[in-house]
Amino acid sequence: MPRPLGELEDAVMSRVWKWNRPVTVREVLEDLQKERSIAYTTVMTVLDNLHQKGWVRREAEGRAYRYEAVSTRAAYAAALMNDAWSQSDNPAAALVAFFGMMSEEQRQSLSDAVRIVQGPETQEPTEPSESAERAERAERPERGEGPEENPASAQGPGGR
């Protein structure tokens, strides 16, 4: 299980995930500078660290690199939830408490996700909700690649 991303790592990865394409340090820098004062070398170091941890892959382009996410934000969130849940001494109670914290929209998303995982053979014909359609789209990569697990999740504590 990877460690949760730090604040700056999350800010950088949020852009990489949102843009869903290979990005340069300069692009991330310019977008981050809309919110905070930050140096080019800081963003470069963060992206290099994310590469070393297995969160992004990179490809040389001239004297620079283009960085691309290895996995989705949804996979990252799922890994964090799974790790927290698996550390509980009473997983069922942890789930009940978690479900109790959910909004109605989140409970509907959970219900939709369970229907998706169970597959069409166990479902009654119904119109999918907007959250179900979003979840199904998230499971289908846009580039024709299969879903990838974050390699950091298989590398044990520390994500290295």
N, CA, C and O of each residue as an XYZ file, in Angstrom:
640
protein
N       0.850     -1.189      0.000
C       0.000      0.000      0.000
C       0.885      1.238      0.000
O       1.791      1.360      0.825
N       0.629      2.133     -0.902
C       1.427      3.360     -0.929
C       1.053      4.272      0.236
O      -0.070      4.254      0.739
N       2.027      5.059      0.640
C       1.720      6.105      1.619
C       0.831      7.134      0.959
O       0.906      7.334     -0.254
N      -0.015      7.793      1.745
C      -0.802      8.883      1.154
C       0.142      9.943      0.584
O       1.220     10.192      1.123
N      -0.281     10.549     -0.501
C       0.518     11.606     -1.109
C       0.583     12.804     -0.180
O      -0.386     13.111      0.516
N       1.722     13.479     -0.168
C       1.852     14.720      0.570
C       1.067     15.825     -0.127
O       0.575     15.631     -1.238
N       0.948     16.968      0.512
C       0.138     18.072     -0.026
C       0.602     18.496     -1.427
O      -0.217     18.628     -2.337
N       1.891     18.705     -1.597
C       2.398     19.148     -2.894
C       2.343     18.016     -3.921
O       2.033     18.255     -5.088
N       2.641     16.793     -3.496
C       2.521     15.651     -4.404
C       1.078     15.524     -4.896
O       0.844     15.273     -6.078
N       0.121     15.697     -3.996
C      -1.288     15.606     -4.371
C      -1.671     16.727     -5.335
O      -2.415     16.497     -6.288
N      -1.170     17.931     -5.094
C      -1.464     19.057     -5.988
C      -0.936     18.773     -7.397
O      -1.603     19.074     -8.387
N       0.256     18.197     -7.482
C       0.847     17.869     -8.779
C       0.071     16.717     -9.432
O      -0.302     16.802    -10.602
N      -0.168     15.644     -8.671
C      -0.881     14.496     -9.229
C      -2.300     14.863     -9.632
O      -2.825     14.315    -10.602
N      -2.928     15.774     -8.909
C      -4.288     16.203     -9.278
C      -4.311     16.754    -10.695
O      -5.251     16.499    -11.448
N      -3.294     17.497    -11.055
C      -3.216     18.050    -12.412
C      -2.931     16.955    -13.435
O      -3.529     16.933    -14.511
N      -2.030     16.060    -13.102
C      -1.706     14.968    -14.022
C      -2.952     14.114    -14.267
O      -3.246     13.748    -15.405
N      -3.684     13.799    -13.191
C      -4.904     13.004    -13.343
C      -5.979     13.772    -14.109
O      -6.638     13.214    -14.986
N      -6.154     15.038    -13.782
C      -7.195     15.847    -14.421
C      -6.935     16.009    -15.917
O      -7.858     15.876    -16.721
N      -5.713     16.290    -16.291
C      -5.380     16.526    -17.691
C      -5.347     15.232    -18.493
O      -5.580     15.248    -19.702
N      -5.059     14.106    -17.831
C      -5.102     12.777    -18.445
C      -4.298     12.692    -19.748
O      -4.753     12.129    -20.744
N      -3.099     13.265    -19.710
C      -2.189     13.233    -20.855
C      -0.783     13.482    -20.319
O      -0.631     13.939    -19.186
N       0.234     13.192    -21.101
C       1.598     13.498    -20.658
C       1.768     15.009    -20.468
O       1.342     15.802    -21.307
N       2.395     15.391    -19.357
C       2.566     16.809    -19.023
C       4.038     17.122    -18.777
O       4.834     16.240    -18.455
N       4.378     18.391    -18.938
C       5.736     18.842    -18.656
C       5.779     19.524    -17.286
O       4.750     19.913    -16.734
N       6.970     19.653    -16.766
C       7.161     20.384    -15.516
C       6.639     21.808    -15.675
O       5.973     22.332    -14.782
N       6.938     22.429    -16.804
C       6.520     23.819    -17.064
C       4.999     23.960    -16.995
O       4.504     24.917    -16.401
N       4.245     23.028    -17.591
C       2.782     23.093    -17.563
C       2.246     23.014    -16.129
O       1.366     23.780    -15.737
N       2.788     22.084    -15.369
C       2.346     21.927    -13.982
C       2.721     23.173    -13.184
O       1.919     23.685    -12.402
N       3.942     23.654    -13.386
C       4.407     24.858    -12.695
C       3.462     26.028    -12.951
O       3.007     26.678    -12.009
N       3.170     26.296    -14.210
C       2.329     27.453    -14.550
C       0.944     27.345    -13.931
O       0.373     28.354    -13.515
N       0.395     26.135    -13.864
C      -0.921     25.970    -13.255
C      -0.841     26.123    -11.730
O      -1.715     26.741    -11.122
N       0.189     25.571    -11.125
C       0.360     25.700     -9.672
C       0.582     27.154     -9.263
O       0.136     27.579     -8.197
N       1.271     27.912    -10.110
C       1.574     29.313     -9.782
C       0.324     30.192     -9.738
O       0.379     31.319     -9.246
N      -0.795     29.688    -10.246
C      -2.060     30.418    -10.124
C      -2.540     30.421     -8.672
O      -3.332     31.276     -8.278
N      -2.055     29.458     -7.878
C      -2.488     29.300     -6.493
C      -1.410     29.632     -5.465
O      -1.724     30.017     -4.338
N      -0.156     29.486     -5.843
C       0.941     29.632     -4.874
C       2.225     30.010     -5.582
O       2.371     29.833     -6.791
N       3.142     30.529     -4.806
C       4.465     30.834     -5.326
C       5.290     29.552     -5.211
O       5.432     28.989     -4.126
N       5.828     29.104     -6.335
C       6.566     27.848     -6.339
C       7.625     27.903     -7.439
O       7.412     28.510     -8.489
N       8.760     27.268     -7.189
C       9.880     27.284     -8.139
C       9.806     26.106     -9.101
O       9.272     25.046     -8.776
N      10.349     26.317    -10.281
C      10.430     25.270    -11.304
C      11.127     24.037    -10.729
O      10.663     22.912    -10.917
N      12.233     24.252    -10.033
C      13.007     23.122     -9.511
C      12.220     22.327     -8.466
O      12.423     21.122     -8.317
N      11.336     22.991     -7.754
C      10.503     22.285     -6.768
C       9.548     21.339     -7.479
O       9.408     20.183     -7.079
N       8.893     21.817     -8.526
C       7.959     20.977     -9.279
C       8.720     19.835     -9.953
O       8.245     18.700     -9.983
N       9.905     20.142    -10.493
C      10.726     19.121    -11.125
C      11.095     18.029    -10.109
O      11.040     16.841    -10.429
N      11.466     18.426     -8.906
C      11.826     17.465     -7.860
C      10.621     16.618     -7.459
O      10.748     15.407     -7.278
N       9.458     17.245     -7.321
C       8.246     16.502     -6.947
C       7.914     15.472     -8.022
O       7.624     14.319     -7.701
N       7.953     15.871     -9.293
C       7.665     14.918    -10.365
C       8.709     13.804    -10.419
O       8.367     12.652    -10.689
N       9.969     14.131    -10.168
C      10.997     13.095    -10.130
C      10.727     12.126     -8.978
O      10.851     10.912     -9.143
N      10.361     12.660     -7.818
C      10.028     11.797     -6.670
C       8.827     10.908     -6.983
O       8.827      9.723     -6.649
N       7.801     11.478     -7.626
C       6.620     10.690     -7.995
C       6.995      9.595     -9.000
O       6.418      8.508     -8.983
N       7.952      9.884     -9.864
C       8.447      8.872    -10.800
C       9.168      7.765    -10.037
O       8.945      6.582    -10.297
N      10.021      8.142     -9.107
C      10.767      7.153     -8.315
C       9.831      6.274     -7.488
O      10.120      5.100     -7.260
N       8.710      6.839     -7.040
C       7.733      6.096     -6.235
C       6.772      5.269     -7.076
O       5.992      4.484     -6.538
N       6.824      5.442     -8.397
C       5.976      4.646     -9.271
C       4.623      5.248     -9.586
O       3.762      4.558    -10.131
N       4.408      6.504     -9.263
C       3.121      7.153     -9.538
C       3.011      7.655    -10.966
O       1.915      7.697    -11.525
N       4.148      8.040    -11.570
C       4.148      8.528    -12.947
C       5.251      7.825    -13.725
O       6.260      7.398    -13.165
N       5.030      7.718    -15.027
C       6.099      7.273    -15.926
C       6.538      8.510    -16.684
O       5.793      9.487    -16.773
N       7.732      8.474    -17.226
C       8.193      9.644    -17.966
C       8.883      9.225    -19.241
O       9.442      8.134    -19.355
N       8.824     10.133    -20.196
C       9.457      9.911    -21.483
C      10.225     11.169    -21.848
O       9.703     12.279    -21.747
N      11.461     10.988    -22.271
C      12.287     12.128    -22.642
C      11.726     12.816    -23.872
O      11.286     12.178    -24.829
N      11.756     14.146    -23.814
C      11.369     14.970    -24.955
C      12.382     16.111    -25.013
O      12.272     17.098    -24.285
N      13.352     15.960    -25.876
C      14.441     16.933    -25.904
C      15.245     16.827    -24.616
O      15.686     15.745    -24.230
N      15.428     17.968    -23.960
C      16.178     17.979    -22.692
C      15.268     17.849    -21.487
O      15.742     17.889    -20.352
N      13.977     17.694    -21.706
C      13.005     17.603    -20.615
C      12.286     16.256    -20.675
O      12.558     15.424    -21.540
N      11.366     16.064    -19.738
C      10.541     14.863    -19.706
C       9.073     15.254    -19.803
O       8.681     16.364    -19.444
N       8.279     14.321    -20.293
C       6.820     14.399    -20.193
C       6.422     13.293    -19.223
O       6.871     12.153    -19.342
N       5.579     13.646    -18.271
C       5.145     12.730    -17.218
C       3.687     12.346    -17.420
O       2.860     13.168    -17.816
N       3.387     11.077    -17.141
C       2.027     10.577    -17.298
C       1.692      9.663    -16.123
O       2.536      8.887    -15.675
N       0.460      9.757    -15.625
C       0.037      8.938    -14.486
C       0.083      7.459    -14.840
O      -0.263      7.062    -15.952
N       0.512      6.656    -13.883
C       0.551      5.216    -14.043
C      -0.828      4.630    -13.745
O      -1.207      3.610    -14.321
N      -1.567      5.263    -12.860
C      -2.871      4.770    -12.462
C      -3.809      5.949    -12.245
O      -3.381      7.101    -12.323
N      -5.060      5.682    -11.978
C      -6.062      6.734    -11.837
C      -6.199      7.217    -10.398
O      -5.748      6.558     -9.461
N      -6.824      8.371    -10.241
C      -7.122      8.868     -8.898
C      -8.076      7.903     -8.196
O      -7.973      7.692     -6.988
N      -9.000      7.320     -8.953
C      -9.942      6.367     -8.358
C      -9.195      5.162     -7.783
O      -9.531      4.690     -6.697
N      -8.190      4.665     -8.495
C      -7.405      3.534     -7.989
C      -6.626      3.929     -6.743
O      -6.499      3.136     -5.810
N      -6.103      5.157     -6.725
C      -5.390      5.668     -5.543
C      -6.337      5.741     -4.345
O      -5.998      5.283     -3.254
N      -7.522      6.316     -4.549
C      -8.496      6.426     -3.456
C      -8.898      5.040     -2.960
O      -9.016      4.819     -1.754
N      -9.109      4.109     -3.886
C      -9.491      2.750     -3.502
C      -8.390      2.085     -2.674
O      -8.679      1.403     -1.691
N      -7.140      2.282     -3.066
C      -6.026      1.687     -2.323
C      -5.949      2.253     -0.908
O      -5.683      1.518      0.043
N      -6.183      3.570     -0.766
C      -6.171      4.177      0.568
C      -7.307      3.633      1.429
O      -7.112      3.318      2.603
N      -8.507      3.526      0.828
C      -9.649      2.988      1.585
C      -9.400      1.543      1.979
O      -9.687      1.148      3.109
N      -8.871      0.753      1.059
C      -8.593     -0.649      1.351
C      -7.572     -0.794      2.475
O      -7.718     -1.644      3.352
N      -6.546      0.038      2.440
C      -5.524     -0.025      3.481
C      -6.118      0.323      4.843
O      -5.872     -0.370      5.830
N      -6.898      1.395      4.891
C      -7.514      1.791      6.164
C      -8.441      0.697      6.662
O      -8.430      0.372      7.849
N      -9.234      0.131      5.782
C     -10.185     -0.911      6.171
C      -9.457     -2.162      6.653
O      -9.864     -2.768      7.644
N      -8.382     -2.557      5.963
C      -7.675     -3.786      6.326
C      -6.923     -3.661      7.647
O      -6.556     -4.675      8.240
N      -6.687     -2.437      8.118
C      -5.994     -2.253      9.394
C      -6.938     -2.316     10.595
O      -6.494     -2.303     11.743
N      -8.233     -2.383     10.324
C      -9.211     -2.424     11.405
C      -9.227     -3.799     12.061
O      -9.075     -4.818     11.388
N      -9.413     -3.821     13.385
C      -9.537     -5.106     14.068
C     -10.955     -5.669     13.908
O     -11.205     -6.829     14.235
N     -11.886     -4.841     13.403
C     -13.245     -5.296     13.148
C     -13.707     -4.665     11.826
O     -14.389     -3.640     11.832
N     -13.335     -5.277     10.700
C     -13.650     -4.682      9.401
C     -15.145     -4.421      9.182
O     -15.513     -3.413      8.578
N     -16.000     -5.313      9.663
C     -17.444     -5.113      9.473
C     -17.904     -3.856     10.203
O     -18.672     -3.067      9.652
N     -17.445     -3.662     11.433
C     -17.821     -2.470     12.192
C     -17.267     -1.211     11.531
O     -17.924     -0.170     11.519
N     -16.064     -1.308     10.985
C     -15.481     -0.160     10.293
C     -16.329      0.217      9.080
O     -16.557      1.398      8.820
N     -16.793     -0.788      8.341
C     -17.642     -0.505      7.183
C     -18.972      0.120      7.604
O     -19.442      1.070      6.977
N     -19.575     -0.412      8.663
C     -20.843      0.144      9.147
C     -20.647      1.608      9.542
O     -21.469      2.460      9.204
N     -19.565      1.897     10.252
C     -19.295      3.285     10.647
C     -19.053      4.162      9.422
O     -19.529      5.296      9.365
N     -18.323      3.646      8.452
C     -18.052      4.396      7.224
C     -19.347      4.672      6.471
O     -19.587      5.800      6.040
N     -20.176      3.656      6.311
C     -21.455      3.850      5.615
C     -22.320      4.867      6.338
O     -23.049      5.629      5.703
N     -22.243      4.885      7.667
C     -23.014      5.846      8.449
C     -22.584      7.293      8.212
O     -23.369      8.218      8.424
N     -21.354      7.487      7.779
C     -20.832      8.837      7.507
C     -21.199      9.326      6.105
O     -21.029     10.505      5.795
N     -21.696      8.431      5.268
C     -21.932      8.770      3.867
C     -23.185      9.618      3.684
O     -24.166      9.489      4.416
N     -23.116     10.484      2.687
C     -24.294     11.250      2.272
C     -25.187     10.330      1.439
O     -24.778      9.233      1.059
N     -26.387     10.781      1.163
C     -27.297      9.986      0.327
C     -26.680      9.759     -1.063
O     -26.784      8.665     -1.617
N     -26.049     10.778     -1.613
C     -25.415     10.634     -2.929
C     -24.284      9.599     -2.879
O     -24.126      8.808     -3.808
N     -23.507      9.606     -1.804
C     -22.430      8.619     -1.675
C     -22.993      7.208     -1.527
O     -22.445      6.258     -2.087
N     -24.095      7.065     -0.769
C     -24.712      5.739     -0.633
C     -25.243      5.249     -1.983
O     -25.173      4.057     -2.282
N     -25.774      6.169     -2.800
C     -26.246      5.784     -4.129
C     -25.065      5.352     -4.992
O     -25.162      4.377     -5.737
N     -23.957      6.070     -4.893
C     -22.753      5.687     -5.637
C     -22.275      4.306     -5.202
O     -21.860      3.501     -6.036
N     -22.332      4.028     -3.901
C     -21.938      2.719     -3.381
C     -22.852      1.634     -3.950
O     -22.381      0.586     -4.392
N     -24.139      1.886     -3.935
C     -25.103      0.931     -4.478
C     -24.836      0.680     -5.961
O     -24.874     -0.462     -6.417
N     -24.568      1.743     -6.707
C     -24.249      1.617     -8.130
C     -22.974      0.808     -8.332
O     -22.909     -0.038     -9.224
N     -21.970      1.061     -7.515
C     -20.697      0.350     -7.640
C     -20.884     -1.145     -7.363
O     -20.301     -1.979     -8.056
N     -21.686     -1.483     -6.364
C     -21.948     -2.888     -6.052
C     -22.637     -3.556     -7.243
O     -22.297     -4.686     -7.593
N     -23.601     -2.874     -7.871
C     -24.275     -3.438     -9.052
C     -23.279     -3.657    -10.187
O     -23.352     -4.668    -10.885
N     -22.351     -2.722    -10.378
C     -21.358     -2.853    -11.447
C     -20.449     -4.054    -11.183
O     -20.165     -4.833    -12.093
N     -20.001     -4.200     -9.952
C     -19.094     -5.293     -9.603
C     -19.798     -6.643     -9.710
O     -19.190     -7.629    -10.125
N     -21.074     -6.692     -9.338
C     -21.813     -7.957     -9.399
C     -22.072     -8.392    -10.833
O     -22.258     -9.580    -11.094
N     -22.087     -7.458    -11.755
C     -22.266     -7.786    -13.161
C     -23.720     -7.857    -13.568
O     -24.618     -7.873    -12.726
N     -23.943     -7.900    -14.876
C     -25.305     -7.839    -15.405
C     -26.166     -9.049    -15.057
O     -27.389     -8.927    -14.989
N     -25.555    -10.220    -14.834
C     -26.357    -11.414    -14.557
C     -27.090    -11.347    -13.220
O     -28.065    -12.073    -13.021
N     -26.643    -10.495    -12.303
C     -27.296    -10.393    -10.998
C     -28.133     -9.138    -10.856
O     -28.708     -8.885     -9.797
N     -28.204     -8.350    -11.917
C     -28.916     -7.081    -11.835
C     -30.290     -7.174    -12.462
O     -30.510     -7.895    -13.436
N     -31.203     -6.427    -11.878
C     -32.508     -6.251    -12.502
C     -32.360     -5.110    -13.494
O     -31.598     -4.176    -13.245
N     -33.075     -5.166    -14.620
C     -32.949     -4.078    -15.592
C     -33.469     -2.761    -15.016
O     -34.649     -2.633    -14.690
N     -32.580     -1.800    -14.899
C     -32.943     -0.461    -14.422
C     -32.105      0.545    -15.183
O     -31.096      0.195    -15.796
N     -32.526      1.781    -15.138
C     -31.739      2.859    -15.732
C     -30.553      3.147    -14.818
O     -30.747      3.352    -13.620
N     -29.329      3.168    -15.348
C     -28.182      3.483    -14.497
C     -28.219      4.944    -14.071
O     -28.613      5.823    -14.837
N     -27.800      5.184    -12.832
C     -27.743      6.560    -12.354
C     -26.508      7.240    -12.925
O     -25.635      6.590    -13.500
N     -26.447      8.546    -12.762
C     -25.296      9.312    -13.242
C     -24.016      8.824    -12.576
O     -22.979      8.730    -13.232
N     -24.071      8.510    -11.278
C     -22.859      8.049    -10.587
C     -22.422      6.678    -11.109
O     -21.224      6.402    -11.166
N     -23.367      5.815    -11.491
C     -23.006      4.517    -12.058
C     -22.316      4.695    -13.405
O     -21.334      4.015    -13.703
N     -22.833      5.610    -14.213
C     -22.207      5.863    -15.507
C     -20.800      6.420    -15.330
O     -19.895      6.056    -16.081
N     -20.601      7.311    -14.334
C     -19.258      7.854    -14.067
C     -18.324      6.739    -13.623
O     -17.171      6.690    -14.051
N     -18.813      5.840    -12.766
C     -17.979      4.743    -12.267
C     -17.589      3.807    -13.399
O     -16.444      3.361    -13.468
N     -18.541      3.501    -14.297
C     -18.216      2.626    -15.417
C     -17.211      3.284    -16.354
O     -16.312      2.612    -16.859
N     -17.350      4.597    -16.597
C     -16.377      5.307    -17.443
C     -15.001      5.283    -16.799
O     -13.996      5.149    -17.497
N     -14.940      5.411    -15.486
C     -13.654      5.412    -14.784
C     -12.953      4.068    -14.932
O     -11.724      4.002    -14.909
N     -13.719      3.006    -15.082
C     -13.137      1.680    -15.238
C     -12.653      1.413    -16.659
O     -11.913      0.457    -16.887
N     -13.063      2.248    -17.620
C     -12.650      2.072    -19.015
C     -11.617      3.124    -19.362
O     -11.972      4.283    -19.579
N     -10.338      2.749    -19.420
C      -9.306      3.723    -19.794
C      -9.560      4.278    -21.184
O     -10.000      3.557    -22.080
N      -9.276      5.575    -21.361
C      -9.541      6.246    -22.620
C      -8.529      5.914    -23.698
O      -8.842      6.027    -24.883
N      -7.345      5.512    -23.331
C      -6.289      5.286    -24.311
C      -6.271      3.848    -24.832
O      -5.358      3.475    -25.569
N      -7.246      3.047    -24.467
C      -7.261      1.674    -24.932
C      -6.355      0.769    -24.132
O      -6.150     -0.384    -24.511
N      -5.815      1.254    -23.047
C      -4.966      0.433    -22.203
C      -5.838     -0.263    -21.184
O      -6.925      0.216    -20.861
N      -5.376     -1.379    -20.680
C      -6.111     -2.062    -19.621
C      -5.949     -1.313    -18.316
O      -5.028     -0.508    -18.179
N      -6.835     -1.562    -17.340
C      -6.675     -0.896    -16.056
C      -5.371     -1.346    -15.412
O      -5.021     -2.526    -15.436
N      -4.674     -0.400    -14.848
C      -3.388     -0.711    -14.222
C      -3.478     -0.467    -12.732
O      -4.105      0.488    -12.273
N      -2.835     -1.351    -11.987
C      -2.724     -1.128    -10.562
C      -1.485     -0.280    -10.356
O      -0.493     -0.441    -11.066
N      -1.536      0.611     -9.399
C      -0.368      1.429     -9.125
C       0.749      0.523     -8.637
O       0.560     -0.209     -7.665
N       1.903      0.551     -9.282
C       2.986     -0.332     -8.851
C       3.415     -0.057     -7.431
O       3.930     -0.954     -6.762
N       3.221      1.146     -6.954
C       3.600      1.457     -5.578
C       2.784      0.622     -4.602
O       3.247      0.336     -3.498
N       1.559      0.220     -4.997
C       0.710     -0.539     -4.083
C       1.269     -1.929     -3.838
O       0.950     -2.549     -2.823
N       2.094     -2.431     -4.744
C       2.652     -3.758     -4.574
C       4.056     -3.717     -3.985
O       4.701     -4.757     -3.853
N       4.525     -2.554     -3.637
C       5.908     -2.427     -3.195
C       6.047     -2.331     -1.691
O       7.145     -2.095     -1.187
N       4.968     -2.507     -0.973
C       5.066     -2.507      0.474
C       5.100     -1.105      1.051
O       4.888     -0.128      0.332
N       5.369     -0.999      2.354
C       5.364      0.294      3.027
C       6.339      1.271      2.389
O       7.453      0.909      2.008
N       5.901      2.493      2.283
C       6.770      3.544      1.753
C       6.627      3.714      0.260
O       7.086      4.714     -0.292
N       5.990      2.745     -0.420
C       5.760      2.893     -1.849
C       7.011      2.839     -2.690
O       6.977      3.236     -3.854
N       8.114      2.362     -2.147
C       9.366      2.276     -2.922
C       9.762      0.850     -3.133
O      10.785      0.580     -3.762
